[in-house]
Every structure is written in structure tokens, then in C-alpha cells.
Amino acid sequence: MDPLHDPDDEELLSPEQARELAAQVERAQLASGAVRDGRTGKVGVADVVLNAGNPLALGNRACGLWGTSAEVATTLFRLERVFADAGRPEAVVHASPTTVADIEGISDDSGWHAVAENVALVHRIDRADAEPTGTYPVRQAVEEDLEPIAGLLSDELDLSEGAERRLPRNLAQRLDDPRCLLHVIADTEVDRPAGFVLGFVESEVGLIEHIAVRPGRRGRGRGRALVGSAVDAAARAGARLVATHAEDGGSAQRFAEACGFATAYEVTAYTRGVDELFD
């Protein structure tokens, strides 16, 4: 079955196709979050990645809560302790078509709160057409790029000082993993990258996880060049599709659609503070 087309309506995904597509993307996300010191596994009916060395949200999350209402509620309760034991200040669940439809009511009853309404966007790769794109020279990042990338990423995500300090080490681990993509565009006026794209490829699925261009360098095609570079690299690594995520209705969604991505399904992030469970 083609995960990007409903045979009865090519403009829509059937529920089964949306669930299969989301499952493929989430498997890649879990693998990405585990680089290099993390671990993945099951907690109740949820798939979970925990990575104490990863200061980004992609390294510590749960997804795929599929089961009865009682099983899901019990899993949410167990996740609170799992994230607390891992030293995380909050537990995070991303609910997509792989999660039961009544997760909103179950989570509300369990003290979890919806904090972000996002969408998954997918770009289907035609390998026959895969070739370098964009007018700006994009290259693979090197160790000297990691500090400025960490600073730009920290500014974009409003990370804490502690998280920003840990970022270069985590990014260095990704440089050593052939599944990871980290590309930059040079800034011709200063000795630092004008922008970067961070991605991952696993089991024929590519991910674009973060992309940022410095203020003052935006609106000139650098972001499109970075996206094109990541898509091309994913195609060369064997990906059939590339997925990314953005705030529903936001500028990042519009940018991704302008780069050839199509909105595929909704993803809601739920959180639960677990500070009171720390020993």
C-alpha cells in the first residue's frame, strides 16, 4: 500500500494510511532521539525514547499509545515515573494517528495538558529526479561549526544555558553517525554558518528535525537550499520520503509546503510535570 495516497481519493490519506505513515515516521524519530547514548523501548502501550545526553525535545518523548482507554491511562501514569526517574522535569507524549482517538479526554483526566498543535508534512522522493538543488553552496558540518550551530539552535528554541552547553557534544555525536544529516551554509560576511539543517535517515524515512537561518540572512533562498540539500542527502541514503513537523497554521508549515512538502496528519504534544516525583 502506498502510504501517501488513498486509492479512493489521492488528495487524502485514509485512516489506515495515516496510521502507517505516522508509525514509519515515529520509528525514525525514536531512532534519531537515541543517538548515541539513548535507549528506546515500550512502557505499557507506548513507544518511548530516553536520552539523558540529548538536550533537545526529540531525545525524550513517548508516542504510539494504542490500546484500550484503561491501558492508555495506565501507561500515562507509568510514563510520569519513567520520565521522573530519567531526571526529566516533564513527561512528553506526541499523539498522532498511532494514538487512540480519545487521548484528549484520557490525558485530561490524568493531569496531562495539550501544549502544542502541530502537523506532520511529507515530501515524497522521486529518486530519478534526486540531485543537488539550490543556489547557495551547502556543505556537511564540521567540528568547528558546532558551537555556532548550538548558539543559533538555542536561540531558535529558547533553550536554557545548561541545555545550550550540552548541545555541541550531542551534535558532535551526530557527526559520527552516518544516519544523521547536519549541513550548513557559510556566511560570506562573518566566519560562522549563516544557517543549518539537522536531519536523520532510518528505514527509508528521512527526517528534517531542525532548520534555522540567522536573522538578516533570511528571505533570500538559504532555507530552501538547506531543505533541498537534506532531501537530496536522504534520497542518496535510500529514503523514499522525508518528513518534518511544524506548528499547525504557522509560518514553518507554509515554508515547508513551499518547499514541496504536503501536510499529512496532525500531531498534538501533551506534557505532564513530574518534578514532585523526584527522589
GIFENSUL-V106464 format. One record per residue. N is the residue number from 0. RES is the residue in three letters. PHI is phi as a letter, one per 20 degrees, with the letter a starting at -180 (none if undefined). BURIAL is # if it has 16 or more other ideal C-beta (glycine too) atoms within 10 Angstrom, else .. Layout:
((N RES PHI BURIAL) (N RES PHI BURIAL))
This chain:
((0 MET none .) (1 ASP f .) (2 PRO f #) (3 LEU d #) (4 HIS b .) (5 ASP e #) (6 PRO f .) (7 ASP e .) (8 ASP a .) (9 GLU f .) (10 GLU e .) (11 LEU c .) (12 LEU e #) (13 SER f .) (14 PRO g .) (15 GLU f .) (16 GLN f #) (17 ALA f #) (18 ARG f #) (19 GLU f #) (20 LEU f #) (21 ALA f #) (22 ALA f #) (23 GLN f #) (24 VAL f #) (25 GLU f #) (26 ARG f #) (27 ALA f #) (28 GLN f #) (29 LEU f #) (30 ALA f #) (31 SER f #) (32 GLY f #) (33 ALA e #) (34 VAL f #) (35 ARG d .) (36 ASP d .) (37 GLY e #) (38 ARG b .) (39 THR d .) (40 GLY r .) (41 LYS d .) (42 VAL c #) (43 GLY m #) (44 VAL e #) (45 ALA d #) (46 ASP e #) (47 VAL c #) (48 VAL c #) (49 LEU c #) (50 ASN b #) (51 ALA f .) (52 GLY e .) (53 ASN d #) (54 PRO e #) (55 LEU e #) (56 ALA f .) (57 LEU f #) (58 GLY e #) (59 ASN b #) (60 ARG a #) (61 ALA c #) (62 CYS b #) (63 GLY m #) (64 LEU f #) (65 TRP c #) (66 GLY r #) (67 THR f .) (68 SER g .) (69 ALA f .) (70 GLU f #) (71 VAL f #) (72 ALA f #) (73 THR f #) (74 THR f #) (75 LEU g #) (76 PHE f .) (77 ARG f #) (78 LEU f #) (79 GLU g #) (80 ARG f .) (81 VAL f #) (82 PHE f #) (83 ALA f #) (84 ASP f .) (85 ALA e #) (86 GLY n .) (87 ARG e #) (88 PRO f .) (89 GLU b #) (90 ALA e #) (91 VAL c #) (92 VAL c #) (93 HIS d #) (94 ALA d #) (95 SER c #) (96 PRO f #) (97 THR e #) (98 THR d #) (99 VAL g #) (100 ALA f .) (101 ASP e .) (102 ILE f #) (103 GLU f .) (104 GLY f .) (105 ILE f #) (106 SER f #) (107 ASP f .) (108 ASP f .) (109 SER e #) (110 GLY n .) (111 TRP e #) (112 HIS c .) (113 ALA f .) (114 VAL d .) (115 ALA b .) (116 GLU d .) (117 ASN d #) (118 VAL c #) (119 ALA e #) (120 LEU d #) (121 VAL c #) (122 HIS d #) (123 ARG e .) (124 ILE e #) (125 ASP e .) (126 ARG g .) (127 ALA f .) (128 ASP d .) (129 ALA f .) (130 GLU a .) (131 PRO g .) (132 THR c .) (133 GLY n #) (134 THR e .) (135 TYR e #) (136 PRO f .) (137 VAL d #) (138 ARG c .) (139 GLN f .) (140 ALA f #) (141 VAL c .) (142 GLU g .) (143 GLU f .) (144 ASP e #) (145 LEU f #) (146 GLU f .) (147 PRO f #) (148 ILE f #) (149 ALA f #) (150 GLY f #) (151 LEU f #) (152 LEU f #) (153 SER f #) (154 ASP f .) (155 GLU f .) (156 LEU e #) (157 ASP l .) (158 LEU f #) (159 SER f .) (160 GLU f .) (161 GLY f .) (162 ALA f #) (163 GLU f #) (164 ARG f .) (165 ARG e #) (166 LEU f #) (167 PRO g #) (168 ARG f .) (169 ASN f #) (170 LEU f #) (171 ALA f .) (172 GLN f .) (173 ARG f #) (174 LEU f .) (175 ASP e .) (176 ASP d .) (177 PRO f .) (178 ARG f #) (179 CYS e #) (180 LEU d #) (181 LEU b #) (182 HIS d #) (183 VAL c #) (184 ILE d #) (185 ALA f #) (186 ASP e #) (187 THR f .) (188 GLU e .) (189 VAL c .) (190 ASP e .) (191 ARG a #) (192 PRO f #) (193 ALA e #) (194 GLY a #) (195 PHE b #) (196 VAL c #) (197 LEU d #) (198 GLY b #) (199 PHE a #) (200 VAL c #) (201 GLU b #) (202 SER l .) (203 GLU m .) (204 VAL c #) (205 GLY e #) (206 LEU c #) (207 ILE d #) (208 GLU e #) (209 HIS b #) (210 ILE b #) (211 ALA b #) (212 VAL c #) (213 ARG f #) (214 PRO g .) (215 GLY n .) (216 ARG d #) (217 ARG e .) (218 GLY m .) (219 ARG c .) (220 GLY n .) (221 ARG f #) (222 GLY f #) (223 ARG f #) (224 ALA f #) (225 LEU f #) (226 VAL f #) (227 GLY f #) (228 SER f #) (229 ALA f #) (230 VAL f #) (231 ASP f #) (232 ALA f #) (233 ALA f #) (234 ALA f #) (235 ARG f .) (236 ALA e #) (237 GLY o .) (238 ALA f #) (239 ARG e #) (240 LEU b #) (241 VAL c #) (242 ALA d #) (243 THR b #) (244 HIS c #) (245 ALA b #) (246 GLU f .) (247 ASP f .) (248 GLY n .) (249 GLY e .) (250 SER f .) (251 ALA f #) (252 GLN f #) (253 ARG f .) (254 PHE f #) (255 ALA f #) (256 GLU f .) (257 ALA f .) (258 CYS e #) (259 GLY n .) (260 PHE e #) (261 ALA d .) (262 THR f .) (263 ALA d #) (264 TYR a #) (265 GLU e .) (266 VAL c #) (267 THR d #) (268 ALA e #) (269 TYR d #) (270 THR c #) (271 ARG b #) (272 GLY f .) (273 VAL c #) (274 ASP g .) (275 GLU f .) (276 LEU e .) (277 PHE f .) (278 ASP f .))
